[in-house]
Amino acid sequence: MIQKNIVPEQEPEESQLAKIEKFVRWEAASRDIIDFKCIYVDVAGDLVSGLLLSQIVFWHLPDRYGKTKLRAKNRKKELCLAKNRSDWLEECRIKCRPYDLAIKKLEKKGIVSVTNSLFRNKRTPFIKLNYDVLLDLIDKADRENRMRGLPSGE
């Protein structure tokens, strides 16, 4: 008796349409979302700084119940955002060097102030949003965008 090589039956390759449908379902169910407003790029001066600013604003805004999301207090007993470089990488994929440049740019513009302190027994930057400066810069950027015919931030 001659034995034939028996090849295990392979599952048919997933069709392109099935892959796209699977992707669309995954995309719709994803919670990995950042609410990113273009005006933050205009205010901050570049895309990475705008993304960082967007997330800093997110953390300074109240949650859906009106409660603060901030947990750290600086030396003046003000609530601050406490996040280190690895937190930013995990949250919005900003690597160390671009983060350093972006946070310095935001500090230089007066949008944030950053002090280092201990948070959960680790040396951590405490970021405080300066609403007055931010709102003035948003208003200025919005006026400039309107003059150039770009969409308003409203």
N, C-alpha and C positions, 0 to 999 in steps of 0.2 A: 504494500500500500504506500503510495506517495503522499507525503504530507505537504500541504501548501503552507506557505508563510501566512499566518493569520495576522492581519493588521487590525488593531483595535479600531472600532468605529469612532470617527471623530465627529464632534458636534459641528453642525454647520456654522460657518462664520457669521457673526452678527451682521445684519444688513446695515448699510449706511443710514437708512431711515430709522431703524431701531436704535442705533447709537445716538442719533440726533434727538429722538423722542426721550430716550433715557436721560440725556443731557438736559433737556428742557425741564423734565420732572425734577432733576437734582437742583437745577438753577432756581426753580420756583420754591423749593422746600428749604433752600439754604438760609441760614441765619447769619452767615459770615458777610455782613453788609456794613458799609460805612456810608453815612449820609454826608456827602461831600459837595459843598457849594462852591461854584466857580469864583465867587467874589473873594473867597479866602485866598485863592491863588493871586488875585489882583492885589489884595492887601499885603500879603506876605512877600510877594515878588517872584516866587517860583513854585513849581508843582509840589516838591517835597515839603517845603515850608508851609504851603497852603494845606497839604494833607495833615501835617502835624498840628497846625492851627485848628483845623476842623475837629480833630480829635480832642484837643485841649478844650475847645468850646463845648463839645459834647459832654465831657466829664464835669464841666462847671455848671451845666444846665441841670435843673431838677429832673428827677425821674417822673414817670407818668402819674405818680401819686403826689407830686409836689415836694418830695423829700430830696435833700441833697445827696449826690453820689460821692461827695468828697469825704474823706475819713481822716486826713492828716491835718495837723495844725502847726503853723510855723511859730517862730519865737514871739511874734506879736499876737499869738492865739487866733490867727485868721485861718479859715479852712483853705487847704491847698490840695492840689493834685500831687500825689507821691508816686512817681513812676521812674524806673531806671531804664537804661538803654535796652536791656533784654526784654522788658515789658513792651517797649515800642516796636521792637522787631516782631514779637509774637502778635501784637494787636493789629499793626498796619504795615508790617514788612519794611519799616524804615531801619536800615542798618546803622551801625554805630557812627561812622564818619558823617554820612548825610544827616543823621540826627543832630550831631554836634554842631554842624554848620547851620542847620535850620533853627535850632533853639537859640543859637547866638544871634541869628538874624532877627528873630522875634523879640529877643531881649533888647537889641540895639534900637529897634523901632519903638520900644516901650510897651509893646503889646502884652508881654509877660515879664514877671520878675522870677528869678530862680535863685533859691538858696539850697544849700545842702544840709541835711539833717539826718537823724536816724529814724527809720521807719521799719518796724518788724526786725529790729536789731541789724539792719543793713544801712549803710550810707546811701542815701537816696536823694535825688533832686526833688525839691518841693516847688511846684510851679503854680504861680498865682496869676490869674488873668486880670489884666487891667481893662475893665469894661469901657472906661471913658476914652482911652486911646483907641481901642478896637472899634467902638461905635463911630468915632470921628473918621477913622481910616476907611471904614465901610461906606460911610456917607460920601467921602471924597472919591473913592473908587467907583461908587455907583453913579455919581455925577459925571465922572470922566467916561464911563462906559456908555451912558446915555448920549453924550456928545459924539462919541464914535459910532453910535448906532447899534451898540451891543445890547442884549437883553438886560433889563433891570433886575436887581436882586430881590424885588418885591414878589 
